Amino acid sequence: GADPGLKNDYILVGAHYDHLGMGGHGSGSRMPDTIAVHNGADDNASGVASIIEMAGKLKSLKPKRSFVFVAFSSEEIGLIGSKFFVANPTIDKSRIVTMINFDMVGRLGLKDAAISVGGTGTAAQFDSLVTVLSDNRLFKIKKSPDGYGPSDHASFYSANIPVLFITTGAHDDYHTPFDDVEKINFEGQKLVTDFALDLALAISNKLKKIDVKIVSTPATAKFGRKLKVTFGIIPDVTSETNNGLRVDGVRKDGPADKGGILKGDLIVAIDSHPIANIHEYMFRLSKLQPGKTCIVDVIRNNERKVLLIQF
């Protein structure tokens, strides 16, 4: 940072660089029955490319606050890299004033172009700042106040650090073998990265204070997918295990509650299909229909139980 009074403040910009390898059961693939290379061009080579571009541009712009750029490993299996950084920071964690996270920024739509900016409620100044910077963009900006969610920014917000989460959103190729470079909208990604650069510079140079706020509850899916049914649970989206989906909470009178699922249960199968993580849970959930009953296997106090869930 160039300002003597602010250079000891840090804005951390990050993206995860791991993906799903060859896919298969337990990998997080939305096609868990298919073994094939999952290139992850959008998720999240696009995010890594954007932080490299931002770093190159910021070097000559001399921002007032200091910047740290980090590419995280093991996001897909439980935010392990970002959790480790928060627990073992290379800088004074108390001086990190904002974490900006890129996750899937390469698929800006050609029609009705829009991006999502999460975390606008995590600092008192963020919502109005994003609104001001939205003017004269070639895309719409959808704001969300929540600072949680299954991507690396959640690790920082859990440590009371304000966050901003930038994404162009989910698509049919998400977590499949079809997330390839030929489908990246490079011109659109440049527009998104330029917006993020303007946002980062405004936080660095224009905000004297950045006041953290605790808002909402942890989100239940990476980018949200429209589902015909819901269990009515709060899943543990940041679990470091890959042997089931932990239930962090159960909504009263929802299907899970009525079927006997309890907080702390580990969901390991739905209709005999193994469930290793949030991604496989969402995939199996998307196949279920209203009015149907499914069989759910859970581990509770080291015992396997079989429950019937009616939708």
C-alpha positions as CSV (number, residue, x, y, z in Angstrom):
1,G,0.0,0.0,0.0
2,A,1.1,3.5,-0.8
3,D,-0.6,5.4,2.1
4,P,1.5,5.5,5.3
5,G,-1.7,5.4,7.4
6,L,-3.4,2.5,5.5
7,K,-0.6,0.3,4.1
8,N,-0.8,-2.0,7.1
9,D,-4.4,-2.8,6.2
10,Y,-4.9,-5.7,3.8
11,I,-7.4,-6.6,1.1
12,L,-7.1,-10.3,0.3
13,V,-8.2,-11.4,-3.1
14,G,-8.6,-15.2,-3.6
15,A,-9.8,-18.0,-5.8
16,H,-9.6,-21.8,-5.5
17,Y,-7.6,-23.7,-8.0
18,D,-8.6,-27.3,-7.3
19,H,-11.4,-29.2,-9.2
20,L,-12.7,-32.7,-9.4
21,G,-10.1,-34.7,-11.3
22,M,-11.7,-37.7,-13.0
23,G,-15.0,-37.3,-11.2
24,G,-16.8,-40.4,-9.8
25,H,-18.3,-41.2,-6.5
26,G,-17.1,-38.9,-3.7
27,S,-15.6,-36.4,-6.1
28,G,-18.5,-33.8,-6.0
29,S,-19.3,-34.4,-9.6
30,R,-23.0,-33.9,-10.5
31,M,-22.5,-37.0,-12.8
32,P,-21.1,-39.3,-10.1
33,D,-21.7,-42.3,-12.2
34,T,-19.4,-41.0,-15.0
35,I,-15.6,-41.3,-14.9
36,A,-14.1,-38.6,-17.1
37,V,-11.7,-35.6,-16.9
38,H,-13.4,-32.6,-15.2
39,N,-11.4,-29.7,-16.5
40,G,-13.1,-27.0,-14.4
41,A,-12.5,-24.2,-16.8
42,D,-15.1,-22.0,-15.1
43,D,-14.9,-23.7,-11.7
44,N,-12.4,-22.3,-11.0
45,A,-9.7,-21.6,-13.6
46,S,-11.7,-18.5,-14.5
47,G,-11.4,-17.2,-10.9
48,V,-7.7,-17.9,-10.8
49,A,-7.1,-16.1,-14.1
50,S,-9.0,-13.1,-12.8
51,I,-6.9,-12.7,-9.6
52,I,-3.7,-12.9,-11.7
53,E,-5.0,-10.2,-14.0
54,M,-6.0,-8.0,-11.0
55,A,-2.6,-8.5,-9.4
56,G,-0.9,-7.4,-12.6
57,K,-3.0,-4.2,-12.9
58,L,-2.9,-3.2,-9.3
59,K,0.9,-3.3,-9.2
60,S,1.0,-0.1,-11.3
61,L,-2.0,1.7,-9.6
62,K,-0.4,2.1,-6.2
63,P,-3.5,1.6,-4.0
64,K,-3.5,3.1,-0.5
65,R,-4.1,-0.2,1.3
66,S,-2.0,-3.4,0.7
67,F,-3.2,-6.3,-1.3
68,V,-2.6,-10.1,-0.8
69,F,-3.5,-12.6,-3.6
70,V,-4.0,-16.2,-2.7
71,A,-5.0,-19.3,-4.7
72,F,-6.5,-21.9,-2.4
73,S,-6.4,-25.7,-2.7
74,S,-9.0,-28.2,-1.5
75,E,-12.1,-25.9,-1.7
76,E,-14.1,-28.6,-3.3
77,I,-13.6,-31.0,-0.4
78,G,-14.4,-28.6,2.4
79,L,-12.7,-25.2,2.0
80,I,-9.6,-26.8,3.5
81,G,-7.0,-24.4,2.0
82,S,-8.8,-21.2,3.0
83,K,-9.6,-22.6,6.5
84,F,-5.9,-23.3,6.9
85,F,-4.9,-19.8,5.8
86,V,-7.3,-18.3,8.3
87,A,-5.9,-20.5,11.1
88,N,-2.3,-19.9,9.9
89,P,-2.2,-16.4,8.3
90,T,0.9,-15.1,6.6
91,I,-0.1,-11.6,7.6
92,D,-1.8,-10.0,10.7
93,K,-5.3,-11.4,10.4
94,S,-6.7,-8.6,12.4
95,R,-5.6,-6.2,9.7
96,I,-7.5,-8.0,6.8
97,V,-10.3,-5.5,6.2
98,T,-11.9,-7.4,3.2
99,M,-11.7,-10.7,1.4
100,I,-12.8,-10.7,-2.2
101,N,-13.5,-14.2,-3.6
102,F,-13.8,-15.2,-7.3
103,D,-15.6,-18.5,-8.0
104,M,-16.9,-19.1,-11.5
105,V,-16.6,-15.8,-13.3
106,G,-16.3,-17.1,-16.9
107,R,-19.8,-17.6,-18.0
108,L,-21.3,-14.1,-18.2
109,G,-24.6,-14.5,-20.2
110,L,-24.8,-13.0,-23.7
111,K,-28.5,-12.2,-23.1
112,D,-29.7,-10.5,-19.9
113,A,-26.1,-10.5,-18.6
114,A,-25.9,-10.4,-14.9
115,I,-23.4,-11.2,-12.1
116,S,-23.9,-12.0,-8.4
117,V,-22.1,-10.1,-5.7
118,G,-22.5,-11.8,-2.3
119,G,-21.5,-10.3,1.0
120,T,-22.9,-6.8,0.4
121,G,-24.2,-6.9,4.0
122,T,-21.0,-8.0,5.7
123,A,-19.7,-4.4,6.0
124,A,-21.8,-1.3,6.6
125,Q,-20.3,0.4,3.6
126,F,-20.5,-2.4,1.0
127,D,-24.1,-2.2,-0.3
128,S,-24.0,1.4,-1.2
129,L,-20.5,1.1,-2.7
130,V,-21.6,-1.8,-5.0
131,T,-24.7,0.2,-6.0
132,V,-22.6,3.2,-7.0
133,L,-20.2,1.1,-9.0
134,S,-23.1,-0.7,-10.8
135,D,-23.7,2.4,-13.0
136,N,-22.8,2.2,-16.7
137,R,-21.9,-1.6,-16.6
138,L,-22.8,-3.8,-19.5
139,F,-24.4,-6.3,-17.0
140,K,-26.8,-6.2,-14.1
141,I,-25.6,-6.8,-10.6
142,K,-27.6,-8.9,-8.2
143,K,-26.7,-8.2,-4.6
144,S,-26.9,-10.6,-1.7
145,P,-26.1,-9.6,1.9
146,D,-25.0,-13.1,3.1
147,G,-21.4,-13.7,3.9
148,Y,-21.6,-17.5,4.1
149,G,-21.8,-20.2,1.5
150,P,-19.6,-23.1,0.3
151,S,-16.8,-21.2,-1.2
152,D,-13.6,-19.8,0.3
153,H,-15.0,-16.4,1.5
154,A,-17.0,-18.3,4.2
155,S,-13.8,-19.2,5.9
156,F,-13.0,-15.5,6.3
157,Y,-16.5,-14.4,7.3
158,S,-16.5,-17.0,10.0
159,A,-13.5,-15.1,11.4
160,N,-15.5,-11.8,11.3
161,I,-13.8,-10.5,8.2
162,P,-16.0,-8.7,5.7
163,V,-16.2,-10.5,2.4
164,L,-17.4,-10.0,-1.2
165,F,-18.2,-13.0,-3.4
166,I,-18.2,-12.5,-7.2
167,T,-19.6,-15.0,-9.6
168,T,-21.4,-15.2,-12.9
169,G,-23.4,-18.1,-11.5
170,A,-24.1,-21.8,-12.1
171,H,-24.8,-23.5,-15.4
172,D,-25.6,-27.0,-16.7
173,D,-21.9,-27.8,-17.0
174,Y,-21.2,-27.1,-13.3
175,H,-19.3,-30.0,-11.7
176,T,-19.5,-32.1,-14.9
177,P,-17.0,-33.1,-17.5
178,F,-18.4,-30.4,-19.8
179,D,-16.9,-27.4,-18.0
180,D,-14.4,-26.7,-20.7
181,V,-12.4,-23.6,-21.9
182,E,-14.3,-23.4,-25.2
183,K,-17.4,-22.2,-23.3
184,I,-15.7,-19.4,-21.4
185,N,-16.9,-15.9,-22.4
186,F,-13.5,-14.1,-22.2
187,E,-14.8,-10.7,-23.1
188,G,-17.5,-11.0,-20.4
189,Q,-14.9,-12.2,-17.9
190,K,-12.8,-9.1,-18.6
191,L,-15.8,-6.9,-17.8
192,V,-16.4,-8.8,-14.5
193,T,-12.7,-8.5,-13.6
194,D,-12.6,-4.8,-14.4
195,F,-15.7,-4.3,-12.1
196,A,-13.9,-6.2,-9.4
197,L,-10.8,-4.1,-9.8
198,D,-12.8,-0.9,-9.5
199,L,-14.5,-2.3,-6.4
200,A,-11.2,-3.3,-4.8
201,L,-9.7,0.1,-5.5
202,A,-12.7,1.9,-4.0
203,I,-12.4,-0.2,-0.8
204,S,-8.7,0.6,-0.7
205,N,-8.8,4.2,-1.5
206,K,-12.2,5.7,-0.7
207,L,-13.3,3.9,2.5
208,K,-11.7,5.3,5.7
209,K,-13.5,2.6,7.8
210,I,-14.8,-0.9,7.0
211,D,-17.2,-2.0,9.7
212,V,-18.0,-5.7,9.8
213,K,-21.6,-6.9,10.2
214,I,-22.8,-10.4,11.0
215,V,-25.8,-11.2,8.8
216,S,-28.0,-14.2,7.8
217,T,-27.1,-17.9,8.2
218,P,-24.9,-20.2,6.2
219,A,-26.2,-20.8,2.7
220,T,-27.2,-24.3,1.7
221,A,-25.8,-24.6,-1.9
222,K,-23.0,-23.1,-3.8
223,F,-25.0,-21.0,-6.2
224,G,-28.5,-22.2,-5.6
225,R,-30.4,-24.5,-7.9
226,K,-34.1,-24.6,-8.4
227,L,-35.4,-27.8,-6.7
228,K,-38.9,-29.3,-6.8
229,V,-38.5,-30.6,-3.2
230,T,-36.5,-29.8,-0.1
231,F,-35.6,-31.8,2.9
232,G,-35.8,-28.8,5.2
233,I,-32.3,-29.1,6.6
234,I,-29.3,-26.9,7.1
235,P,-26.5,-28.9,5.6
236,D,-22.9,-28.6,6.8
237,V,-21.5,-27.2,3.5
238,T,-18.0,-26.8,4.8
239,S,-17.3,-30.3,6.1
240,E,-13.8,-31.5,5.6
241,T,-14.9,-35.1,5.4
242,N,-16.1,-36.8,2.2
243,N,-18.1,-39.6,3.7
244,G,-21.5,-38.1,4.0
245,L,-23.4,-34.8,4.5
246,R,-23.7,-33.6,8.1
247,V,-27.0,-32.1,9.2
248,D,-26.5,-28.8,11.0
249,G,-30.1,-28.0,11.6
250,V,-33.7,-29.3,10.9
251,R,-36.6,-27.0,10.1
252,K,-39.6,-27.8,12.3
253,D,-42.4,-29.6,10.5
254,G,-40.4,-30.0,7.3
255,P,-40.0,-33.4,5.5
256,A,-36.8,-34.2,7.4
257,D,-38.3,-33.3,10.8
258,K,-41.4,-35.4,10.1
259,G,-39.2,-38.3,8.9
260,G,-37.0,-38.4,11.9
261,I,-33.8,-36.7,10.7
262,L,-32.0,-35.0,13.6
263,K,-29.4,-32.3,13.9
264,G,-26.0,-34.0,13.9
265,D,-27.1,-36.9,11.6
266,L,-24.8,-37.8,8.7
267,I,-26.7,-38.5,5.5
268,V,-24.8,-41.3,3.7
269,A,-27.4,-42.5,1.1
270,I,-30.6,-41.4,-0.6
271,D,-32.6,-44.2,-2.3
272,S,-29.5,-46.5,-2.1
273,H,-27.3,-43.9,-3.9
274,P,-24.2,-43.1,-1.8
275,I,-24.0,-39.4,-0.6
276,A,-20.4,-38.2,0.0
277,N,-20.9,-34.4,0.1
278,I,-23.2,-31.5,-0.5
279,H,-22.8,-31.8,-4.3
280,E,-24.0,-35.4,-4.4
281,Y,-26.8,-34.5,-2.0
282,M,-28.0,-31.7,-4.3
283,F,-27.7,-34.0,-7.4
284,R,-29.9,-36.7,-5.8
285,L,-32.3,-34.1,-4.4
286,S,-32.8,-32.7,-7.9
287,K,-34.1,-36.1,-9.1
288,L,-36.9,-36.2,-6.5
289,Q,-40.5,-35.2,-7.1
290,P,-43.3,-33.8,-4.8
291,G,-45.5,-36.4,-3.3
292,K,-42.9,-39.1,-3.4
293,T,-41.2,-41.0,-0.6
294,C,-37.5,-41.6,-0.5
295,I,-35.3,-43.8,1.7
296,V,-32.5,-42.0,3.5
297,D,-29.7,-43.7,5.3
298,V,-28.1,-41.7,8.2
299,I,-25.3,-42.4,10.7
300,R,-26.3,-41.4,14.2
301,N,-24.1,-42.1,17.2
302,N,-22.1,-44.5,15.1
303,E,-25.3,-46.5,14.2
304,R,-26.8,-46.7,10.7
305,K,-30.5,-45.8,10.6
306,V,-32.9,-46.0,7.6
307,L,-35.6,-43.4,7.5
308,L,-38.5,-42.7,5.1
309,I,-38.9,-39.0,4.0
310,Q,-42.2,-38.0,2.5
311,F,-42.4,-34.9,0.2
